[in-house]
Amino acid sequence: MNEGETRLMSDESELQARLDAVYMAKSNEDLATAYDAWAANYDQDLVQKLHWNAPERTAACLAKYAPVTASVLDAGCGTGLVGEALAALGFRSLEALDLSAQMLATARGKGVYGAFHQVALGPAMELPDDHFDAVIAVGVFTEGHAKPDCLAELVRATRSGGFIAFSLRPDVWADLGFRDAQDALVAAGKWVLVEETDFQEGFSAVQTRPYKIWVYRVV
Ligand SMILES: C[S@@+](CC[C@H](N)C(=O)[O-])C[C@H]1O[C@@H](n2cnc3c(N)ncnc32)[C@H](O)[C@@H]1O
């Protein structure tokens, strides 16, 4: 094996270790620690190595429904890739929420958000009622990450007529309770589905993980 091949293998195993650390997190504290450690390398890993396209695609999906004047909460903003995608589309009123201080600090450096919340998505969040025109969450509803019990809180924080857009892997949707939680909110008259996309190709390079984008309108 030559030097270049050895470096590539060690890059890949480092990246796999970072993915394992976040997917296998057992608590919000573990998850925050893993993302704090990843923050400096996250953009390079996700964009250049994994070709992560969900921020742009989910932002474009939301922009079909929400005007660029909308106030948008980026829930699980990470390093701000979604905020950058929304800003490129003309959105100017963006707030960032994440449980990792280092991810939030990196997002702050992007200069696209006006407010920052270090908060864990969950069943009882300190977010105002009927406040945001839209919420977007990309790569946040998955194994070891935010659970479906935060959906009702995001609905509560979104004004009537506003939109909630998120990416989700269909296996996570079916197996980790998102389908049931989404359907329960429809049945309760809290939101209506406006779009469920076809499969989008997910991470490439180390693994392939297709996802879909869902957009709901809050009633
Ligand atoms: C895969 S990253 C996605 C970041 C960004 N949305 C993107 O698409 O690049 C997941 C982010 O969600 C945050 N996160 C995961 N679970 C969370 C929770 N329960 N509450 C708040 N943030 C959470 C993590 O800290 C991390 O920054």
The ligand as a Gaussian input file, in Angstrom:
#p B3LYP/6-31G(d) Opt

LIG

0 1
 C      -26.022000      15.586000      11.298000
 S      -25.917000      17.131000      12.123000
 C      -26.856000      18.125000      10.978000
 C      -26.456000      19.577000      11.056000
 C      -27.068000      20.435000       9.953000
 N      -28.507000      20.510000      10.092000
 C      -26.674000      19.896000       8.603000
 O      -27.555000      19.461000       7.849000
 O      -25.467000      19.907000       8.302000
 C      -27.064000      16.983000      13.457000
 C      -27.081000      18.200000      14.379000
 O      -28.242000      18.116000      15.207000
 C      -27.885000      18.397000      16.535000
 N      -28.803000      17.654000      17.392000
 C      -29.011000      16.323000      17.410000
 N      -29.942000      15.994000      18.315000
 C      -30.333000      17.163000      18.886000
 C      -31.261000      17.488000      19.898000
 N      -31.980000      16.562000      20.521000
 N      -31.411000      18.788000      20.227000
 C      -30.694000      19.759000      19.603000
 N      -29.782000      19.508000      18.638000
 C      -29.610000      18.217000      18.278000
 C      -26.446000      17.929000      16.666000
 O      -25.780000      18.569000      17.740000
 C      -25.870000      18.279000      15.301000
 O      -25.312000      19.564000      15.275000

